[in-house]
Amino acid sequence: MVPLQQLLIGLTGTLVGVIGWLFVGMYIQRRDARRHARNAGRAVYFELGANQLAIFTALEYGMFGPLSRASYDQLLPELATWLPADEL
């Protein structure tokens, strides 16, 4: 038979370990979500720069090129995890 004191120490250790792993998992997921959101922001920023260049070219030289929204539409869920709603 296991003494009650050893059983309580084992249960306490188990509880602390489970809570610790929960916090570590949450930290890793949040860090990964931020990394994906930053990468999505960079892609959208690059697309906006390309669109700005296409508009400049159209105004200056009369050569109209298509504007793109593909990466913004595709990466909007990742941006929503990082940016406040009013910035989207």
C-alpha positions as CSV (number, residue, x, y, z in Angstrom):
1,M,0.0,0.0,0.0
2,V,1.3,3.5,-0.9
3,P,1.4,5.9,2.0
4,L,-0.9,8.9,1.7
5,Q,2.0,11.4,1.9
6,Q,3.6,9.9,-1.2
7,L,0.3,9.8,-3.1
8,L,-0.3,13.6,-2.3
9,I,3.3,14.5,-3.5
10,G,2.8,12.5,-6.7
11,L,-0.6,14.2,-7.4
12,T,0.8,17.6,-6.7
13,G,3.8,17.0,-9.0
14,T,1.4,15.7,-11.7
15,L,-0.8,18.8,-11.4
16,V,2.2,21.2,-11.6
17,G,3.5,19.3,-14.6
18,V,0.2,19.4,-16.5
19,I,-0.3,23.1,-15.8
20,G,3.3,23.8,-16.9
21,W,2.9,22.0,-20.2
22,L,-0.4,23.8,-20.8
23,F,1.3,27.2,-20.4
24,V,4.3,26.1,-22.6
25,G,1.9,24.9,-25.3
26,M,-0.1,28.2,-25.2
27,Y,3.2,30.2,-25.4
28,I,4.4,28.2,-28.4
29,Q,1.1,28.5,-30.2
30,R,0.9,32.3,-29.6
31,R,4.5,32.8,-30.8
32,D,3.8,30.8,-34.0
33,A,0.6,32.7,-34.7
34,R,2.5,36.0,-34.3
35,R,5.2,34.8,-36.7
36,H,2.6,33.8,-39.3
37,A,0.8,37.1,-38.9
38,R,4.0,39.1,-39.3
39,N,4.8,37.2,-42.5
40,A,1.3,37.8,-43.8
41,G,1.7,41.5,-43.0
42,R,4.9,41.6,-45.0
43,A,3.3,39.9,-48.0
44,V,0.4,42.3,-48.0
45,Y,2.7,45.3,-47.6
46,F,4.8,44.1,-50.6
47,E,1.5,43.7,-52.6
48,L,0.4,47.2,-51.7
49,G,3.8,48.5,-52.8
50,A,3.5,46.7,-56.1
51,N,0.0,48.2,-56.5
52,Q,1.3,51.6,-55.8
53,L,3.9,51.2,-58.4
54,A,1.3,50.1,-60.9
55,I,-0.8,53.2,-60.2
56,F,2.3,55.4,-60.5
57,T,3.1,53.8,-63.9
58,A,-0.5,54.3,-65.0
59,L,-0.5,58.0,-64.1
60,E,2.9,58.8,-65.4
61,Y,3.2,56.7,-68.6
62,G,-0.4,55.7,-69.4
63,M,0.4,52.0,-69.1
64,F,-2.4,50.4,-67.1
65,G,-1.6,47.1,-65.3
66,P,-3.8,45.0,-63.1
67,L,-4.0,45.6,-59.4
68,S,-3.7,42.6,-57.1
69,R,-5.7,41.6,-54.0
70,A,-4.7,37.9,-54.0
71,S,-2.3,37.9,-51.0
72,Y,-4.6,40.2,-48.9
73,D,-7.6,38.0,-49.4
74,Q,-5.5,34.8,-48.8
75,L,-3.7,36.1,-45.7
76,L,-6.5,38.0,-44.0
77,P,-7.1,35.3,-41.4
78,E,-3.4,35.5,-40.3
79,L,-3.6,39.3,-40.2
80,A,-6.7,39.1,-38.0
81,T,-4.8,37.3,-35.3
82,W,-2.2,40.1,-35.1
83,L,-3.8,43.4,-36.1
84,P,-6.6,45.2,-34.3
85,A,-9.9,45.2,-36.2
86,D,-9.7,48.9,-37.1
87,E,-6.4,48.5,-38.9
88,L,-7.7,45.7,-41.1
